[in-house]
Amino acid sequence: MGKSLLHTPEGVRDIYGEEYERKLIIERRLHDTIRRYGYQDIQTPTFEFFDVYSKQIGTTPSAQLYKFFDKEGNTLSLRPDFTPSCARCAAKYFMDEKGPIRLTYSGNTFTNTSSLQGKLKEVTQMGAELMMEPSVLADAEMIAMVIDALQSCGLSDFQITIGEVEYFKGICHQAGIEDDVELRLRDFISAKNYFGVQELLEQCGVDGNQARILLRLSDTVMGKSDLGEAKKAVSNRRSLQAIERLEALYAVLKEYGVEKYVTFDLGLLSKYHYYTGVIFKGYTYGVGDAIVTGGRYDTLLSCFGKSAPAIGFMVVVDDLMEALARQKLQPDIRCDGVLIAYEEKTYLRALQKAQKLRQDGVRVALVPLSQSPDDWKTYARGQLIERVILMKKEGNEEFS
């Protein structure tokens, strides 16, 4: 039993030493970038009432939630996603606010997936939410901020893929596709499962032009020039407005100077069904899934009593770390602080030295002197300590 207790459950892991130091650096860079855009920090609970993540709200499927009960019998859930929590907070604390609400968060999320495929069940997410702002300018700010944040972490070779949920929904409405079929179709298109889409459309009797457009969504990634072709392919107003929104968004992103990082994918959909308009994901080399997801969720806040448009994004910090490591772009670790090794008769002198350095803001570790100088050098490197002082009766010995 003692041996088994040394191991973590499947899907979670310990992070320590240099790896954790690098993670803190990445989190700080992301946070500093988001703060520069005027966002204020918010901390939400690690668990909420189950209904905050219910099927009606459109978040993570119930089977993938970690659920438990409190002593009053209420069903609670560990958060799988920050956006519903932030929406609840906005409805609670900013009910009468008329101007834009900018929030940023950081913390761990928990998803009880049965097929891990190398993915963690607990990951760190950092993101931002912009509420009470329906314009395409807000869409552009969010995407430009994502690009800025990734660049601040040292990433340069990445792509932000942008879609529009309304383009897909407009085609489904025109084709007379029912809501339950639309959800299944959404899953197939999200997975780029061309044959799954084809089979489902045939079962539902959808044919002709609408079927051809939906099939194309399952295997097409586009540049800006392709939006015009996508626009010509549809006739319903809902889909046309979606393309016009993307064209306007691209124009603003050009003003930010970030258009080279942008592609379009009208088949880009999400497992989070609360997304209502512009949706986007960020991809880079070395990671098999998106390191950034985001989009507009203009109806989510109304589930909590506040009717307000909103858009947000989140970065999966663990996946970003993996990408940086595989691209050899990890941040450098700066050793600092002092290790003071003392003999029994020099302890008080060592303590006085340590206290003075600590008052000056220096990190100091006090340890008994019981090893050779070479051993202390190795120990100090492992503790990310820059300088070693061996405090002996006959005098001090210092080295880096």
C-alpha positions, -999 to 999 in steps of 0.1 A, spaced: 0 0 0 29 24 8 43 20 -26 9 27 -43 5 59 -24 36 73 -40 18 74 -74 -8 98 -86 -41 87 -101 -43 84 -138 -45 117 -156 -28 139 -130 8 146 -122 33 165 -100 52 195 -113 82 207 -94 117 221 -97 128 237 -130 96 226 -148 74 244 -123 97 274 -123 93 276 -161 55 272 -157 54 302 -133 73 323 -158 49 314 -186 19 322 -164 34 355 -154 40 365 -191 5 355 -201 -10 374 -171 11 405 -177 0 407 -214 -37 403 -205 -35 429 -178 -20 454 -203 -53 452 -222 -72 465 -191 -85 432 -176 -89 428 -139 -84 395 -120 -111 373 -107 -110 341 -87 -139 317 -89 -145 286 -67 -129 252 -76 -163 237 -74 -198 250 -82 -234 237 -81 -238 211 -108 -264 232 -127 -237 258 -135 -223 232 -160 -256 216 -170 -266 203 -204 -290 232 -208 -261 257 -204 -241 238 -230 -209 231 -212 -190 198 -206 -211 166 -208 -222 153 -174 -203 120 -178 -171 140 -179 -177 160 -148 -163 152 -113 -195 152 -93 -200 149 -55 -225 159 -28 -223 183 1 -239 175 35 -271 192 25 -275 169 -5 -267 194 -32 -249 180 -63 -216 198 -68 -190 196 -96 -153 205 -99 -150 231 -126 -143 217 -161 -143 252 -176 -140 288 -163 -164 306 -186 -197 295 -170 -183 305 -136 -172 339 -149 -207 343 -165 -223 336 -131 -200 361 -114 -208 388 -139 -245 382 -135 -242 383 -97 -218 412 -92 -222 433 -123 -260 430 -129 -265 468 -133 -232 474 -152 -237 491 -186 -201 494 -197 -177 466 -208 -166 441 -182 -131 428 -186 -121 398 -164 -90 375 -164 -86 343 -145 -61 315 -138 -65 281 -122 -69 244 -127 -98 227 -144 -109 190 -141 -123 168 -168 -131 131 -161 -124 118 -196 -124 80 -201 -101 80 -231 -71 101 -221 -50 96 -253 -21 113 -234 -43 142 -221 -44 152 -184 -75 153 -164 -63 183 -145 -48 212 -164 -40 248 -157 -60 274 -177 -55 311 -181 -79 333 -200 -100 364 -203 -136 374 -208 -149 406 -223 -186 411 -216 -212 438 -225 -194 444 -258 -211 429 -289 -190 445 -316 -165 430 -341 -139 453 -324 -142 431 -293 -137 400 -314 -106 415 -328 -92 426 -294 -96 391 -280 -78 374 -310 -51 401 -311 -46 397 -274 -42 359 -278 -15 364 -304 3 390 -282 2 366 -253 16 337 -272 44 359 -286 52 371 -251 59 334 -241 84 331 -270 61 313 -295 64 326 -330 53 296 -352 15 293 -346 -18 298 -362 -52 311 -350 -80 295 -369 -113 314 -369 -148 302 -376 -184 314 -372 -210 291 -356 -238 311 -373 -226 300 -408 -232 264 -398 -264 270 -380 -279 291 -409 -273 262 -433 -288 237 -408 -319 259 -404 -323 263 -441 -320 226 -446 -346 219 -420 -322 199 -398 -336 193 -363 -318 204 -331 -307 169 -320 -294 161 -355 -276 194 -356 -257 186 -324 -246 152 -338 -236 169 -370 -216 195 -351 -196 167 -334 -188 150 -367 -178 182 -384 -157 192 -354 -138 159 -357 -134 164 -394 -153 131 -399 -163 134 -435 -179 100 -437 -198 105 -405 -213 137 -419 -222 121 -452 -239 91 -435 -259 114 -411 -270 137 -439 -282 107 -460 -301 93 -430 -319 126 -425 -326 130 -462 -306 162 -466 -293 164 -502 -285 189 -529 -266 221 -523 -270 222 -485 -255 187 -481 -226 196 -503 -218 227 -483 -220 208 -450 -197 181 -464 -172 208 -474 -172 221 -438 -158 188 -426 -125 191 -445 -118 227 -454 -94 253 -439 -94 286 -458 -75 318 -462 -91 352 -464 -97 349 -502 -119 318 -497 -144 337 -476 -159 351 -508 -164 316 -522 -181 305 -490 -203 336 -492 -214 327 -528 -223 292 -517 -251 302 -493 -283 322 -497 -297 323 -462 -293 356 -444 -279 341 -412 -249 325 -430 -243 356 -451 -241 377 -420 -216 353 -405 -193 357 -435 -197 395 -433 -187 394 -397 -155 375 -405 -147 399 -433 -150 428 -409 -130 410 -383 -102 404 -407 -101 441 -416 -96 450 -379 -70 423 -374 -50 438 -402 -50 471 -383 -35 452 -354 -9 438 -378 -16 402 -369 -32 389 -400 -4 366 -409 -13 344 -379 -49 340 -390 -67 314 -411 -104 306 -414 -123 273 -410 -161 275 -413 -163 239 -399 -146 250 -367 -172 242 -340 -168 233 -303 -180 208 -277 -191 239 -257 -225 245 -272 -228 279 -256 -207 295 -284 -230 316 -306 -208 335 -332 -171 340 -339 -151 310 -326 -113 304 -327 -86 280 -318 -48 283 -316 -25 256 -329 13 251 -330 39 224 -336 46 197 -309 10 195 -295 -18 174 -310 -46 196 -299 -54 233 -297 -34 253 -271 -60 281 -272 -98 280 -276 -122 309 -275 -153 324 -290 -184 345 -286 -212 334 -262 -239 360 -264 -266 339 -246 -247 323 -218 -251 351 -192 -289 350 -197 -288 316 -180 -278 334 -149 -303 363 -152 -282 389 -171 -288 394 -208 -254 405 -222 -231 396 -251 -196 383 -243 -165 368 -259 -136 350 -242 -106 327 -246 -85 304 -226 -49 291 -229 -41 256 -218 -8 264 -200 3 228 -198 0 223 -236 17 256 -242 46 244 -220 48 212 -240 49 231 -273 76 254 -261 97 225 -248 94 206 -281 103 237 -301 132 244 -278 117 277 -268 115 272 -230 122 302 -209 156 304 -192 157 296 -155 175 322 -134 192 309 -103 191 333 -74 194 334 -36 220 321 -12 226 288 6 244 291 39 259 259 53 268 262 90 286 242 116 271 238 151 293 266 165 286 290 136 248 286 136 241 320 153 264 338 130 248 321 100 213 329 113 222 366 116 236 366 81 205 349 67 181 373 85 199 403 72 199 390 36 162 381 39 154 416 50 171 428 19 148 406 -2 173 378 -8 161 341 -8 183 322 18 183 285 27 201 275 60 215 239 61 239 221 84 274 218 70 279 180 65 290 175 29 319 184 7 320 217 -13 313 198 -46 282 182 -30 269 217 -20 274 229 -56 252 201 -69 226 206 -41 225 244 -48 219 238 -85 191 215 -78 175 241 -55 180 268 -82 203 287 -58 230 309 -72 255 313 -43 268 291 -15 285 302 17 302 276 39 303 292 73 331 275 94 348 283 127 380 294 109 361 316 84 338 316 55 342 300 21 320 313 -7 314 301 -43 288 301 -70 
